[in-house]
Amino acid sequence: MNRLKSLLLVVAIQFLFISSTFAQKQFKVLLVTTTKGWHHESLHAGVLAIQQMGARNYFDVVLWENPGGFTDEYLKQFQAVIFLNTTGDIFDDKQQQVMERFIQSGKGYVGIHSAADTEYDWPWYNKLVGRMFVIHPEVQTAKMKIFDPKFPGLQGFQNDRLWTEEWYEYGPEKVSGLNYILGVDESSYNAKANWGGKGKGEGMGKMHPIAWYHEFNGGRAFYTGLGHVPTNFSEPAFLNHLYAGIFWAATGKK
């Protein structure tokens, strides 16, 4: 009888282990890192950080590695697509249509840093992101501003947190209804940029947003301009901010 009880106990433990191993995760995201322009040094750190974030918060992260595999059928399994420091024109016309249908089906998008330096010639994508990158000065330390304290994941940016970043200057809003979360205090750093024949930047003034979210075309979009510096991806404040955006984009919950 004791041997039978022991055997049943072993079977039960194995069943629980198998069940937990194959249990449904909270959601599943596709991580896109394609670059057709500048390649950020922080890409590798970002991939590892988001994969670890998935393991820690019980959601699946799949790295997109098959350019021909970006299809409607393939994307059905995901609740959000993350553009991590992408640059340039990364999708052809068919893939753009797939991405549009994905969002229109009620799914989510997350853009990190140079995701705003991607697909300028795709008007729909410009609206999805909300604002596009124009220019930036050299990397500097500046004070952060919180615009929406009700959005989760902002604990690490309270009290004028100092942050070192490549502070993007953005163009005008491509769509109405952007909800601004974080900004940077231009009085705390030199926002002027001079790229010679490629243009000059004077900053954006008192209202210089860095992160925002909005509902768009049936789905959801979250963008953060942070993520240029590789060490950001080991900083708890940034990871909390990023996970809050991923969670909202994938689930619609705040």
C-alpha positions in Angstrom: 0.0 0.0 0.0 2.8 2.4 0.9 4.5 1.7 -2.5 1.3 2.4 -4.2 0.9 5.7 -2.4 4.5 6.6 -3.2 3.9 5.8 -6.9 0.7 7.9 -7.0 2.6 10.8 -5.4 5.3 10.6 -8.0 2.8 10.5 -10.8 0.9 13.5 -9.3 4.2 15.5 -9.0 5.1 14.7 -12.6 1.6 15.7 -13.8 1.8 19.0 -11.9 5.2 19.7 -13.5 4.1 18.9 -17.0 0.9 21.0 -16.5 2.9 24.0 -15.3 5.4 23.6 -18.1 2.7 23.7 -20.8 0.3 26.0 -19.1 -1.1 28.9 -21.0 1.0 32.0 -20.7 -0.6 35.5 -20.2 0.1 36.5 -23.8 2.5 36.1 -26.7 4.6 38.8 -28.4 6.6 38.9 -31.6 9.9 40.8 -31.3 11.1 42.6 -34.5 14.7 43.9 -34.5 15.3 44.5 -38.3 17.5 47.4 -39.2 17.9 48.9 -42.6 19.8 51.9 -41.3 21.6 52.6 -38.0 22.2 49.5 -35.9 22.0 50.3 -32.1 24.5 48.7 -29.7 21.6 48.2 -27.3 19.8 45.8 -29.6 21.4 42.7 -28.0 20.8 43.9 -24.5 17.2 44.7 -25.4 16.5 41.3 -26.8 17.9 39.6 -23.7 16.0 41.9 -21.4 12.6 41.4 -23.1 13.1 37.6 -23.2 13.9 37.7 -19.4 11.0 40.0 -18.8 8.8 37.4 -20.5 10.1 34.6 -18.3 9.7 36.7 -15.2 6.2 37.9 -16.1 4.9 34.7 -17.7 4.5 35.7 -21.3 6.0 34.3 -24.5 8.6 36.2 -26.5 9.3 35.1 -30.1 12.2 36.7 -32.0 11.2 37.3 -35.7 13.9 35.7 -37.8 12.1 34.7 -41.0 11.4 37.7 -43.3 9.1 35.6 -45.5 7.1 34.4 -42.5 5.3 37.7 -41.6 1.9 36.5 -42.7 -1.7 36.8 -41.3 -1.7 33.2 -40.4 1.6 33.4 -38.5 0.6 36.6 -36.6 -2.7 35.0 -35.3 -0.8 33.5 -32.3 0.5 36.9 -31.1 -1.3 39.6 -29.1 1.4 42.3 -29.8 4.3 43.1 -32.0 7.3 44.9 -30.6 9.6 47.0 -32.8 12.9 47.1 -30.8 15.3 49.8 -32.2 14.2 49.1 -35.8 15.4 51.5 -38.5 14.6 52.3 -42.1 12.2 50.5 -44.4 11.9 47.0 -43.0 8.6 45.7 -44.5 7.5 45.3 -48.1 4.0 46.2 -49.3 2.5 42.8 -48.4 4.0 42.8 -44.9 2.7 46.3 -44.3 -0.8 45.1 -45.1 -0.3 42.2 -42.8 0.7 44.6 -40.0 -2.3 46.8 -40.6 -4.7 43.9 -40.5 -3.1 42.7 -37.3 -3.8 46.0 -35.5 -7.2 46.3 -37.0 -8.1 42.9 -35.5 -7.7 44.4 -32.0 -4.0 43.6 -31.3 -1.2 45.8 -30.1 2.1 47.5 -31.1 5.1 48.5 -29.0 7.7 50.8 -30.4 11.1 51.3 -28.6 13.4 54.2 -29.3 14.3 54.1 -33.0 11.0 52.5 -33.9 10.2 56.1 -34.6 13.0 56.2 -37.1 11.4 53.5 -39.2 9.1 53.4 -42.2 8.8 57.1 -42.9 7.1 56.4 -46.3 4.4 54.3 -44.7 1.7 56.9 -43.6 -0.3 54.3 -41.6 2.8 53.4 -39.6 3.5 57.0 -38.9 0.0 57.3 -37.4 0.5 54.1 -35.4 3.7 55.4 -33.8 2.1 58.9 -33.3 5.2 61.0 -33.9 8.3 60.4 -35.9 12.0 61.1 -35.1 13.6 64.2 -36.6 17.0 64.8 -35.0 18.9 64.4 -31.7 21.8 66.1 -29.9 24.6 64.1 -28.3 23.8 61.7 -25.4 23.2 63.7 -22.2 21.9 63.4 -18.7 18.6 65.3 -18.1 15.6 65.4 -15.8 12.5 63.3 -16.6 8.9 64.5 -16.3 5.9 62.4 -15.6 2.8 63.5 -17.6 0.4 60.7 -16.6 1.0 59.4 -13.1 -2.0 57.1 -13.5 -0.2 55.0 -16.1 1.6 52.1 -14.4 5.3 51.4 -14.2 6.5 55.0 -13.5 7.7 54.6 -10.0 11.3 54.9 -11.0 10.8 58.3 -12.7 9.4 60.3 -9.8 10.9 63.4 -8.3 12.7 64.7 -11.5 14.7 61.5 -12.0 18.0 62.1 -13.8 18.3 59.9 -16.9 21.0 59.6 -19.5 19.7 59.1 -23.0 19.8 60.0 -26.7 17.0 62.5 -26.5 15.0 62.4 -29.7 13.3 65.5 -31.1 10.0 64.4 -32.7 8.0 65.9 -35.5 4.3 67.0 -35.2 1.6 64.6 -34.2 0.6 62.3 -37.1 -2.7 61.5 -35.4 -4.9 63.0 -32.7 -5.6 61.4 -29.3 -2.0 60.6 -28.1 -1.8 60.1 -24.4 1.5 61.4 -23.1 3.2 59.5 -20.3 6.8 60.7 -19.9 8.7 63.7 -21.1 12.1 65.3 -20.6 12.9 68.8 -19.2 14.7 70.7 -21.9 16.0 73.2 -19.4 18.2 70.5 -17.9 20.2 69.7 -21.0 21.3 71.2 -24.3 18.6 70.2 -26.8 20.2 71.9 -29.8 21.6 69.7 -32.6 23.5 70.5 -35.7 24.0 67.8 -38.3 25.4 70.1 -41.0 23.7 69.6 -44.3 21.4 67.0 -42.7 19.6 69.6 -40.6 19.4 71.4 -37.2 17.4 70.9 -34.1 16.3 73.5 -31.5 14.4 71.1 -29.3 10.6 70.9 -28.7 10.2 73.4 -25.9 8.4 72.9 -22.6 6.3 70.0 -23.9 8.9 67.5 -25.0 7.2 64.0 -24.8 9.3 60.8 -24.7 6.6 58.1 -24.2 2.9 57.9 -25.1 0.1 55.5 -26.0 -3.2 55.6 -27.9 -5.9 53.4 -29.4 -5.6 53.3 -33.2 -7.4 51.7 -36.1 -9.1 49.1 -33.8 -5.9 48.2 -31.8 -3.4 49.7 -29.4 0.0 51.4 -29.7 2.6 52.2 -27.1 5.8 54.1 -27.8 8.8 55.0 -25.6 11.8 56.9 -26.8 14.1 55.4 -24.1 16.3 52.5 -25.0 19.4 53.9 -26.8 21.9 53.3 -24.0 22.5 49.5 -23.5 22.6 49.8 -19.7 19.0 51.0 -19.8 17.9 47.4 -20.3 19.3 46.5 -16.9 17.7 49.4 -15.2 14.5 48.4 -13.2 12.9 51.8 -13.7 13.0 51.4 -17.5 12.0 47.7 -17.4 9.0 48.5 -15.3 8.0 51.3 -17.7 8.5 49.1 -20.7 6.6 46.1 -19.3 3.6 48.4 -18.4 3.5 49.4 -22.1 3.9 45.8 -23.4 1.2 44.6 -21.0 -1.3 47.3 -22.1 -0.6 46.8 -25.8 -1.1 43.1 -25.5 -4.1 43.0 -23.2 -5.7 46.5 -23.1 -5.4 46.5 -19.3 -3.7 49.1 -17.2 
